[in-house]
């Protein structure tokens, strides 16, 4: 419990940060209500994609197969994987939203947001456990907290930020 509670308290703070990010876009959400029911798709998918990467990296660290110093090519590869996963899943999400709400622009916005957030997820999922290990923190305890913070805050920001940029064409 002593080793876990500090990370959960950090998570509580970052959850409020994610909630604050959403409040920055309250006016946009009020004008395009479908954003409220769709934004968790971006954050949820980013979190899950990042956790896939995180799990593989933590296992590799435990087996002694991975160190921060020697893996910059692998970081780039993970970023590219995140972009590809984001494009595939984002395209499907965009098509579903298009048929659900009848707006190709909402579909395009979720597509772009998904690419951005899954790129972040892959990058954080790869680097965070290595950095925590480097500073003698247990990556198994803290990595998912940091990853979730990044994918929630940036996922909301990407999705709602893009929606605010395209707002004149959404209303």
JOCOR-V188542 format. One record per residue. PSI is psi as a letter, one per 20 degrees, with the letter a starting at -180 (* if undefined). NEAR is the number of other C-alpha atoms within 12 Angstrom. Layout:
# JOCOR-V188542
<<PSI:NEAR> <PSI:NEAR>>
This chain:
# JOCOR-V188542
<<g:8> <h:9> <h:14> <g:19> <g:14> <h:16> <h:25> <h:22> <h:17> <g:22> <h:25> <g:18> <g:19> <h:25> <h:24> <h:17> <g:23> <g:27> <g:23> <h:18> <g:26> <g:31> <h:20> <h:19> <k:29> <g:21> <h:18> <g:26> <h:27> <h:20> <h:20> <n:27> <h:21> <h:27> <h:35> <h:23> <i:21> <h:33> <h:43> <i:32> <g:33> <g:43> <h:40> <g:28> <h:39> <g:48> <g:39> <g:30> <g:39> <h:43> <h:34> <g:28> <g:38> <g:36> <g:28> <g:25> <g:38> <g:32> <g:20> <h:22> <g:27> <h:18> <i:11> <k:13> <i:15> <p:25> <q:26> <g:24> <h:14> <j:12> <k:19> <h:17> <h:14> <h:22> <g:29> <g:19> <g:18> <h:32> <g:30> <h:22> <g:29> <g:37> <g:30> <g:24> <g:33> <g:39> <g:28> <g:21> <h:32> <h:36> <g:26> <g:22> <g:33> <g:32> <g:24> <g:22> <h:27> <g:23> <h:15> <g:16> <i:21> <j:16> <o:22> <h:22> <h:29> <g:40> <g:35> <h:28> <g:40> <h:49> <g:40> <g:35> <h:43> <g:49> <g:40> <g:41> <h:49> <h:49> <g:41> <g:46> <g:49> <g:45> <g:40> <g:40> <h:46> <g:46> <h:39> <g:40> <h:40> <g:39> <g:26> <g:28> <g:27> <h:17> <k:13> <k:13> <q:19> <o:23> <h:34> <h:30> <h:28> <h:32> <g:38> <h:40> <g:35> <g:39> <g:46> <g:42> <g:39> <g:38> <h:46> <g:44> <g:38> <h:40> <g:43> <g:46> <g:36> <g:35> <g:46> <h:43> <g:30> <g:32> <h:38> <h:29> <h:19> <j:22> <g:24> <h:13> <i:16> <h:25> <*:18>>
